[in-house]
Amino acid sequence: MSNERQHQVAVIGAGPTGLMAAEILSAAGMAVTVYDRMPSPGRKLLMAGRGGLNLTHSEPFDKFAGRYGAASDRLRPILEAFPPAALVAWAEGLGEHTFIGSSGRIFPKAMKASPLLRAWLRRLGGQGVELRTRHDWLGWDDEGALAFHGPDGPVTAEPDATVLALGGASWGKLGSDGRWSGSLAARGVGIAPFQPSNCGFVADWSSLFRARFGGTPLKGIALRFEGQSVRGDAVVTHYGIEGGAVYALSPALRDAIARDGKAVLEIDLRPDMTRSRLTDRLSRPAKGQSLSTFLRKAAHLPPVAVNLLREAGDLPSGGALAALIKSVPVTLTATQPIDRAISTAGGVSLDAVDDDLMIRALPGVFAAGEMLDWEAPTGGYLLQASFATGVAAARGVRAWLGER
C-alpha cells in the first residue's frame, strides 16, 4: 500500500462541496470520512432540486466568471480548473444526462436532485468513503482533535487533513446555519459578517396594493440600479419584491440600503418597447375606456403593472406616462432576514485562505463552498462554485499531504 492510501482525511459537511471533495480524495486512494450533523446527506441539494436542479450555466466562460462580483478574480482559476463543461461531464458520468434550457441554464433531464444524489452516494460508497451522519462539529478539543457530538455522545478524530464544507448561514433547518464561524474566529481565522444574498427586499406598498397583488408575478420586465440592468421576472410580495431579476441586483441593493438607508430600484415594465413607441401608443384616444383598460390595450400592461404605476403617485399622460412605464421607481428600505435568503455573503475571508484554499492560520485545514466569502446570483452559479471549490480544496489536500 502506498503512503497516499494511508492518509486519513475528514470532510465536514455532506453537501455538494464536501461530497465532491470526498470523491476526489477517495479516488486518489485516501481514507475519507464525511461528517454531517443532519440525519442524511445532501439536504440542501435536494431542496434546490425541487424546482429543477440548476447545475450550472452555458454562457461564455468570461461572462460566467464575472458573475461572482468582487470575488471573480480569486475564483476564476478555481472555475477554470473545474468549469461548467467539467460539471456537466461529471453528471453525465453518473448517468444523469443534461440539457440546456431556453435561458441558458443547465439541468439534469430528470429535473431532480434525488437520482443524481443516489448515484453519487453509490459511487462514493464504492470508493470506500465512510459517511457519519448526526455528527455535529463542535470545533477542536484541547488536544487539537476534531470534536463532534455524535448520536451516542462525544466523538473525536485526528485526521491528517480536514476539509470544511459547512455552507453559509441561510439554511439552518438544512444544516447551514453559520455556527462554525465562532470556532474559526477563536483560532484567528478572518471571518466577514454574514449578509443575506439572493434575497427579497422590503417596499412600503399601500395596503390595497399589498392585499390585491401580494404573490403576483411581474413578467418580462427589466430592473435598473446604479448602472446595472437585468431583464427577467420578479414577484410582488406582501412585504415588497423578490425574484430572479431582483436577486441579480441584491448585492448592490443591499449595500446601498446599508449605506444610505434606502435604494431606489427602477422597473421598466415594457423593456421590449421604446419610449417613443409607447408615447405614440399612449397618445391615441382612449375612447371612453377606463385607464386600466386603456393601458392594458395600448401598452399591454397587466393589472399588477398598472397598479404598480399608481403606487408611484398620480399618473401623468402622454410622454410622461411612457417615461414612467419605462422607469417606475420603487423605494426599498431593507432586505429580508438571512433565514429567508437563498444564499449569504460573508464567511471565511478569501484573504484567510491560500491559493489551494488551506486556511493560513490552520495548516492542514481547508475551507470550501459557500462558507467562503463569495456570492453569486441564482442561475447555476452557486452550485458551480460550490462544486469547483470542493475540487480545489481536495487537490489542495493532495498537494499538502504530498509535500509532507
N, C-alpha and C positions, 0 to 999 in steps of 0.2 A: 504494500500500500504506500502511495506517495505521501509526502508531508502535507500536501494540499488537502488530501482526503481526511486528514486528521484534524483539520481546523474546525472549530465549533463556532457557529455564528448564530446569534439571537436576532430575530427580526420582531420588533414590537409594533403591532398594527397589522391586521389581516384585511386591509383594503387593497385596491389596485396597486398602490405603490409598494406596500410590503410584500404582497404576493409576487409581484414582478421581481423584486429584489431576491426573494426566496428562490424563484425559478432560476435566475441567472447563477446564483451561488451554488445551488444544489446540482445544477448541470455541470458545474466545474468540479464536482466531487466533494464539496464541503458538507459537513453535517449541520443542517439548518433546522432550528426550532422557531416556529412562529407563535407568538403570544398575542392574545386579544382578549379584552375584558368582556366582550359580548358573547352570547351563547353560540353564535355561528359566524362564519367569516363573510366578508363582502356585503355587509348590510347596506351601506351607502350606495354601493354599485347596483344592488338590486333595486333600491329606491330610484336611482337615476334611470333604470331601465323600464320603469312603469309607463313612462310616456314615450318609449322608444329610445334605446340606448345609443346616444350620440357619441360615438367613439372619438371622432376627430373631424377634420375638415379638409376639403380637396383644393382650397385656394393656393395660389403660388406661394412657395415657401417664404420668400421675403415678406410678403404681406402677412402670412401666418405668424412668423416670428415677431412681427411688430405689434401683435395683439396683446403683448404682455407688458406694455407701458414701460414704467421705469425699470422693470426687471428684464426687459428684452435683451439687452446686450449680454447680461450674465447668463440667461437661459439659452441664448442662441446656440452655443456649441453643444449644449446638452440635447437640444432638439435636433441639431444636425446629426448627432450620433445615433439618435433613435427618432427619426422623422415620422410623419403620418404614414408614409408608404410602409415603413417597418411595422407599425402598429397594425395596419391592415393585413400584412403578410402573417403576423403573429396570430391574429384572429382566424384567418383562413387556415392556418396550421392546426388550429383546434377544431376545425370542421365547421366554423361559423362564417359562411360566405357573407360578403358585404355588398352594399350598393350606395351610390351617391344620390342623395335627394335633390330636389329642384333648387334648394338653397345652397347646394354645395356641401352640405353636411353628410357625413359618412355614418351609416348604420349597419348593424348585422341584419341580414334578411329576416331573421326570426323576430326582430324588433324587441327583443327582450334580453335581459342580462342573465337570466337563470340557466339557459342551455350553455352559454359560454362559461359561466362560473362552474357548473358541474364538470364540464370537460377539463377546465383548468385545474380543478382540485384533483381530478383523477391523474392528470399529468404530474402534479406536484407530489401526490402520494407515491406514484411510480418512481419518482426521483428521490424518495426517502425523506421528504420534508415532514417533520412532525408538527402537528397543529395542536396547540393548547389553548382552548377557549376558556372563558370565565377566569382569566388571569389578569387582574387589574395591576398595571405597573405603578409602583409607588416611588420610583427613583432608585437610589443606591443606598445600601446599608453602610454601617461604619467601617466595614472592611472593604468597601468598594464593589461589592457584588450587586448585581441587579436584584431588586426586591419586588416581589409580587404578592398580592393577596389572591390565592387560588381557591378553588371550591372547597378544599379541605384545610385551608389555613395558610400561613406564611410559606412562601416558596422563594428560593434564591437561585441565581445562576451566575456562572463566571465564564462567559464565552471569550473566545479570542478577539472577537469584534462584534459590534452591535449596530444594527440599522434601526433608527427610529422613524416610524412612518405612522404618526399618531393623528394625522389630519388637522384641520383647522379648529374653529370654535363655534360653528353654526349648526351642528347636528348632534347635540348632546344625547338625544334618545337613540341615535345610531352609533354612538361611540366616540364622536368627535366633539369634545367639549372644552379643549384647551387647558385642562387642569395640569397637563405636563409642564406648562410654562414655568411654574413655580420651582419645580425641581431643577430645571436647567438654569434659570436665573440665579438660583442659590449657588450654582457652580461656576458662575462667571460668564455664562453664555448670554450674548446680547439678544434681547427679545423686544421686538417692535410691538406696540399695543395693538390688540385685535380691533378690527373695524369691520362693519358689515360691507359686503360687496355683492354685486348682482342682487340688489335689494329693491324694495319698493320705497316710495317717498310720500311724505305727508303733504297734502294740499288742503287748503281751507275751503272746501266745497260748501255751497249753500245746502241747507237741509233738504230742500226739494230735489236738487240735482243728485245728492248723495242717495236719497231714498229711491229715486226713479232709475238711476243709471249705475249704481254700485254693482260691479261684476260684468259690465258691458264692454266688449272689445272695441278698440279703435283700430281698424284695419287699414293697411296700405298708407300709413302716414309717414312723415319724416320729422325727426326731432333734431333741434339745434341747441348747442350750448358751447360758449367760449370757442367758437371757430370749428367745433366738431359737428358733423351732421351724420345721422344714422337713419336709414329707411327700414321700416318693419312694422311690427304691430305692438300695441300696448293694451292695457286693460284699466278702465276706470274702476277704482275700488271705493269702499265706504270711507277709507282713510285718505285716499289720494290716487296714486297711479303706480303701476308696475308693468312688467312685461319685457320681452326680449330687447326691444329698442331702448327702453329705459335702462336696462341692465348694462348695455354697452356704454352708456354715459355715466354709470354710477360712480366711478372714482372721481371724476371731475365735479359732479353734482355734490357728492358727499364732502369733498374738500372745500368747495365754495360755501356750503352751509356751515361747516366748522369755522371758516374764516370770517364770513360776513353775516351769518345768522339766517341766510336765505339764498336761494338760487332761482333765477327766473328762466324756466325752460320754455323754448319756443316750439310750437307744434304747427307744422304745415299739414293741413287737413287734405290738401289736394296736390301732392308733390309732382304728379304727372301732368299738371295743367299750369301754364304760365299765368302770371298775374294779369297780363294784358288780355289774355283769352278769357279769364274769369271776369275781368271788368266788363268786357264786351257782353258776356252772357248775362251778367247781373244788371246791365243797363237796359235790357229788354223789358217791355211792360209786364207787370205781374198779373194783369187781367183778373183782378178780384181774388186772387189766391192768397191764402194765409202766408205769412213769412216762412213758416216751416215747409209748407208745400212748395213755395217758390224756390227755396234753397235746395230742396230735395230734387226738383226737376232741373233747375238751371245749373246747379253746382254738384249735383249727385251726392249731397250730404245726408247721412242718416240722422235720425233724431238725436243720438248722443252727440254728434258733431255740432248740430245746430244749437243744442243747449250748452255745449262747451263754449261756443261763441258768446252766448248770453252771460256765462259766468264771468267773462272779461268786462262786462258793462253794457251800456246801451249800444245797440247795433247801429253802425253808420250805414251808408248806402253807396252804391256805385263802386268807384275805385278804392275808397277807404274800406269798404266791406271786403273787397277782394284782397286787399293788403292784410286785413285781419285774418281771413281764412288761410292765407299763406304764412301767418306768423301769430298764432294765438298765444299770448303769454300766460304761463301757469306758474305761480309762485310756490316753490317748495320750501318747507321750513324744517324738516327733519327726515332722517332715514327711519325705516322700520328697524326694530331691535335686531341684534345679531342672531337670536334664535329664530328669526323669521327670514333670515337671509339665505340665499343658495350657497354662498361661499364667504370667506373672510379674507381681508388683507391683514398683514401683521404676522407675528410668529418669529421664528428664528431668523435673525438678520442675515442677509446674504453675505455681509462682511464677516459674520461669525463662522462661516464655513470656507474651506479651501476649494480649489477647482474640482476636487473629487468628492465634494460635499461632506468631508470629515469636519466635525466641529473642532475648531482650533484649540479651544480650551479643554477638550476631552479627547485625546488621542485614542483612535480605535472606535470612536462613536461617530456614526454618520447620520445625517438628517435628510429626509427626502419628502416629496409630496407637498400637500397643502399646509403642512406645519412650517414650511419655509415662507418667508415674507415676499410673496408674489401674488398677483391677482390677474385674472383674465375674464373676458365676457363668456357667456354661455355660447355653445355652438361647436363643442368638441375640444375647445382649447384647455379647459380644466382637466379633462381626462388625459389628453395627450401629454401635458406637462407632468401629471401625476405618474403616468407610466414611464415617461422618459427620465424623470429624476430617480425613480426606482432603479432603472437600468444603470444610471450614472453612479448611484451610491453603491450598487453591487460591484461594479467594475472598480470603484474606488477601494472597496474592501479587498478585492483580489490583489490589487496593486500594493496596498499597505501590508497585507499579510505576506505577499511575495518578497517585499523588501526586508521583512523581519526574518 
